[in-house]
Amino acid sequence: MRKWIPLLIVVAAVAASAFVYPRLPESMPTHWDISGHPNGWSSRFWGAWMMPIFLVALWAFMRVLPAIDPRGSNYAKFGGTFEGIIVSIMLFMFGMHIIVLRAALGYPVAMERVLPVGIGVLFIVIGNLLPRARPNWFVGIRTPWTLSSDRVWEKTHRFGGQVFVGAGILMLLSGLVLAQWAPVALHHHRTVRRQRGGLLVRRMEARTRPRQRASINTLATTIIPTANHVFRAATDDRMAQFRLYTDPTIPIVPELTPAIADWIKRLK
């Protein structure tokens, strides 16, 4: 595999950031929870350039590994595999970079589906490459036993490759299944929100007095009309709804503070 491919990936990441940088918001989502909702933001500079900087650092580090590895002579025996692992990881990171940029520009991104599929493909590719790796101190499954015996290294990486492929297939299927059921889940979410008429805040307290033998449950419920689960005004417009997660400058609903105060009073 040609060594210029990682450099081409770096150039593509830099070009993508430079192309969209003037249109990026001052604050952009760079982290999502397990449900695919943004829960972490970065400044425009770091959101646009963090991944290209990381790709450059990764590429440079991988280039010096054979020189600093005590078993550096073995890299010549699996040079194509080594380059394949580098390219696979860098392509995955580049794909994530493009998705982050799209999300910052306001395009809807189903991260809860895209990420498992991407990781699954990466695991499958690496799993097929692992058995070809030769003993070294940086790439592969490195334990005192694999590093001290070439035979143990070979058997471990043959089995480890199968595990990686199996895990990748499971991750890939999980992403595809989520993609298939996403419309049903979205319809159910909208139906529940309309039936409840707003955000439902509740708390269950058990055993209110330590000396009581029986457990006493106290339920306090407060309904905040028109609010969704990020405390912003709910809307049926898909793009407007997406901006509620990506734009931290959008204020919360004004009814939140008095609703919390009323809820606390009724807990007493």
C-alpha positions as CSV (number, residue, x, y, z in Angstrom):
1,M,0.0,0.0,0.0
2,R,1.3,3.4,-1.0
3,K,2.5,5.6,1.9
4,W,1.1,8.8,0.3
5,I,-2.5,7.7,1.1
6,P,-2.3,8.9,4.8
7,L,-1.0,12.2,3.6
8,L,-3.9,12.5,1.2
9,I,-6.3,11.9,4.0
10,V,-4.7,14.7,6.1
11,V,-4.9,17.1,3.1
12,A,-8.6,16.2,2.6
13,A,-9.4,16.9,6.3
14,V,-7.6,20.2,6.2
15,A,-9.3,21.2,2.9
16,A,-12.8,20.2,4.4
17,S,-12.2,22.4,7.5
18,A,-11.0,25.3,5.5
19,F,-13.9,25.1,3.0
20,V,-16.7,25.2,5.7
21,Y,-14.9,27.3,8.4
22,P,-16.5,30.6,7.5
23,R,-20.0,29.0,7.8
24,L,-19.4,27.2,11.1
25,P,-21.1,28.5,14.2
26,E,-19.1,29.9,17.1
27,S,-20.0,26.8,19.2
28,M,-20.4,23.4,17.5
29,P,-21.3,19.9,18.8
30,T,-18.3,17.6,19.1
31,H,-19.7,14.9,21.4
32,W,-22.9,12.9,21.5
33,D,-24.6,10.6,24.1
34,I,-25.6,7.0,23.5
35,S,-29.0,8.2,22.1
36,G,-27.3,10.4,19.5
37,H,-28.0,13.7,21.2
38,P,-25.2,16.3,21.4
39,N,-23.9,16.7,24.9
40,G,-20.6,18.4,24.4
41,W,-19.5,21.5,22.4
42,S,-16.3,23.0,21.3
43,S,-15.3,26.4,19.9
44,R,-15.3,26.9,16.1
45,F,-11.5,26.7,15.9
46,W,-11.1,23.5,17.9
47,G,-14.2,21.9,16.3
48,A,-12.8,22.5,12.8
49,W,-9.1,21.9,13.4
50,M,-8.9,19.4,16.2
51,M,-9.2,16.3,14.0
52,P,-6.8,17.5,11.2
53,I,-4.2,18.2,14.0
54,F,-4.8,14.8,15.5
55,L,-4.5,13.1,12.0
56,V,-1.2,14.9,11.4
57,A,0.1,13.8,14.9
58,L,-1.0,10.2,14.3
59,W,0.6,10.0,10.9
60,A,3.9,11.5,12.2
61,F,3.9,9.1,15.1
62,M,3.2,6.0,13.0
63,R,6.1,7.1,10.7
64,V,8.7,7.1,13.5
65,L,7.5,3.8,15.1
66,P,9.8,1.5,13.1
67,A,12.8,3.7,14.1
68,I,12.1,3.6,17.9
69,D,10.8,0.0,18.2
70,P,13.4,-2.4,19.5
71,R,12.0,-4.9,17.0
72,G,11.8,-2.4,14.2
73,S,13.3,-4.8,11.7
74,N,10.0,-6.8,11.7
75,Y,8.1,-3.9,10.2
76,A,9.6,-4.8,6.9
77,K,7.9,-8.2,7.1
78,F,4.4,-6.7,7.5
79,G,4.8,-3.3,5.9
80,G,1.5,-3.5,3.9
81,T,-0.4,-4.6,7.0
82,F,1.1,-1.8,9.0
83,E,0.1,0.8,6.3
84,G,-3.4,-0.8,6.1
85,I,-3.9,-0.3,9.8
86,I,-2.8,3.3,9.6
87,V,-5.1,4.0,6.7
88,S,-8.1,2.3,8.3
89,I,-7.8,4.3,11.5
90,M,-7.2,7.6,9.7
91,L,-10.1,7.0,7.3
92,F,-12.4,6.3,10.3
93,M,-11.3,9.5,12.0
94,F,-11.7,11.5,8.7
95,G,-15.2,10.2,8.4
96,M,-16.0,11.3,11.9
97,H,-14.6,14.7,11.1
98,I,-16.9,15.1,8.1
99,I,-19.9,14.1,10.2
100,V,-19.0,16.6,12.9
101,L,-18.7,19.4,10.3
102,R,-22.1,18.4,8.8
103,A,-23.7,18.5,12.2
104,A,-22.3,21.9,12.9
105,L,-23.7,23.2,9.6
106,G,-27.2,22.1,10.7
107,Y,-27.5,18.8,8.7
108,P,-29.3,16.1,10.8
109,V,-26.9,13.3,11.8
110,A,-28.0,10.0,13.3
111,M,-24.9,9.5,15.3
112,E,-26.4,6.6,17.3
113,R,-26.5,4.7,14.0
114,V,-23.5,6.1,12.1
115,L,-20.9,5.5,14.8
116,P,-21.7,1.8,15.4
117,V,-21.5,1.2,11.7
118,G,-18.2,3.0,11.3
119,I,-16.7,1.2,14.3
120,G,-18.0,-2.1,13.1
121,V,-16.4,-1.6,9.7
122,L,-13.1,-0.5,11.3
123,F,-13.1,-3.6,13.6
124,I,-13.7,-5.9,10.6
125,V,-10.8,-4.4,8.6
126,I,-8.4,-4.5,11.5
127,G,-9.5,-8.0,12.4
128,N,-8.5,-9.2,8.9
129,L,-5.2,-7.4,9.2
130,L,-4.1,-8.5,12.7
131,P,-3.1,-12.1,11.8
132,R,-0.5,-10.7,9.4
133,A,1.2,-8.5,12.0
134,R,4.7,-9.6,13.1
135,P,6.0,-9.2,16.7
136,N,6.7,-5.6,17.6
137,W,6.2,-3.3,20.6
138,F,3.5,-0.9,19.3
139,V,1.1,-2.6,16.9
140,G,-1.1,-5.5,17.8
141,I,-1.9,-7.5,21.0
142,R,1.2,-6.9,23.1
143,T,1.6,-8.9,26.3
144,P,4.7,-10.4,28.0
145,W,3.8,-13.7,26.5
146,T,3.2,-12.6,22.9
147,L,6.4,-10.5,22.9
148,S,8.5,-13.3,24.3
149,S,7.3,-16.0,21.8
150,D,6.7,-15.6,18.1
151,R,4.5,-18.7,18.2
152,V,2.3,-17.3,20.9
153,W,2.1,-14.0,19.0
154,E,0.9,-15.7,15.8
155,K,-1.8,-17.8,17.6
156,T,-2.9,-14.9,19.7
157,H,-3.3,-12.6,16.7
158,R,-5.1,-15.3,14.6
159,F,-7.6,-15.7,17.4
160,G,-7.7,-11.9,18.1
161,G,-8.4,-11.2,14.5
162,Q,-11.5,-13.5,14.6
163,V,-12.7,-11.7,17.8
164,F,-12.3,-8.3,16.1
165,V,-14.2,-9.4,13.1
166,G,-17.0,-10.9,15.2
167,A,-17.3,-7.8,17.3
168,G,-17.3,-5.7,14.2
169,I,-20.1,-7.6,12.7
170,L,-22.2,-7.2,15.9
171,M,-21.5,-3.5,15.9
172,L,-22.4,-3.2,12.2
173,L,-25.7,-5.1,12.7
174,S,-26.6,-3.0,15.7
175,G,-26.2,0.1,13.7
176,L,-28.3,-1.3,10.8
177,V,-31.0,-2.5,13.2
178,L,-31.2,0.9,14.9
179,A,-31.5,2.5,11.4
180,Q,-34.4,0.2,10.5
181,W,-36.3,0.9,13.7
182,A,-35.5,4.6,14.0
183,P,-38.7,5.9,12.2
184,V,-40.8,3.8,14.5
185,A,-39.0,5.1,17.6
186,L,-39.3,8.7,16.3
187,H,-43.0,8.4,15.7
188,H,-43.5,6.9,19.2
189,H,-41.5,9.7,20.8
190,R,-43.7,12.4,19.0
191,T,-46.9,10.6,20.0
192,V,-45.9,10.4,23.7
193,R,-44.9,14.1,23.7
194,R,-48.2,15.2,22.2
195,Q,-50.2,13.0,24.6
196,R,-48.4,14.3,27.7
197,G,-48.5,17.9,26.5
198,G,-45.0,18.8,27.6
199,L,-42.1,17.7,29.7
200,L,-42.9,15.6,32.7
201,V,-40.6,16.0,35.7
202,R,-40.9,13.5,38.5
203,R,-39.1,12.2,41.5
204,M,-39.8,9.1,43.6
205,E,-38.7,9.2,47.2
206,A,-38.7,6.0,49.2
207,R,-38.5,5.5,53.0
208,T,-39.0,9.1,54.0
209,R,-38.2,8.4,57.7
210,P,-35.2,6.1,58.5
211,R,-37.1,4.5,61.5
212,Q,-40.2,3.6,59.5
213,R,-40.4,-0.1,58.8
214,A,-42.7,0.3,55.8
215,S,-41.4,2.1,52.7
216,I,-43.4,5.2,51.9
217,N,-43.4,6.4,48.3
218,T,-44.1,10.0,47.5
219,L,-44.6,11.0,43.9
220,A,-44.3,14.7,42.9
221,T,-45.2,15.6,39.3
222,T,-44.8,18.8,37.4
223,I,-45.8,19.4,33.8
224,I,-43.9,22.2,31.8
225,P,-46.1,22.9,28.7
226,T,-44.4,22.9,25.3
227,A,-40.9,21.9,26.7
228,N,-38.9,19.0,25.5
229,H,-36.3,17.0,27.3
230,V,-33.5,19.6,26.9
231,F,-35.8,22.3,28.4
232,R,-36.3,24.2,25.1
233,A,-39.6,24.9,23.4
234,A,-40.6,21.8,21.4
235,T,-41.3,22.1,17.7
236,D,-42.3,19.8,14.8
237,D,-39.9,21.4,12.4
238,R,-37.0,18.9,12.1
239,M,-34.2,21.4,11.4
240,A,-35.4,23.8,14.2
241,Q,-35.6,20.8,16.6
242,F,-32.0,19.8,15.6
243,R,-30.7,23.3,16.4
244,L,-32.1,22.9,20.0
245,Y,-29.3,20.4,20.6
246,T,-26.5,22.2,18.7
247,D,-27.0,25.9,19.6
248,P,-26.3,26.5,23.3
249,T,-27.4,30.2,22.9
250,I,-31.1,29.1,22.6
251,P,-32.6,29.9,26.0
252,I,-34.6,27.4,28.1
253,V,-38.3,27.8,28.5
254,P,-39.1,30.6,31.0
255,E,-41.6,28.3,32.8
256,L,-38.8,26.0,34.0
257,T,-37.7,27.9,37.1
258,P,-41.2,28.4,38.6
259,A,-42.1,24.8,37.7
260,I,-39.1,23.5,39.6
261,A,-39.9,25.7,42.6
262,D,-43.5,24.5,42.6
263,W,-42.3,20.9,42.3
264,I,-40.0,21.3,45.3
265,K,-42.8,22.8,47.4
266,R,-45.1,19.8,46.8
267,L,-42.3,17.4,47.8
268,K,-42.6,18.6,51.4
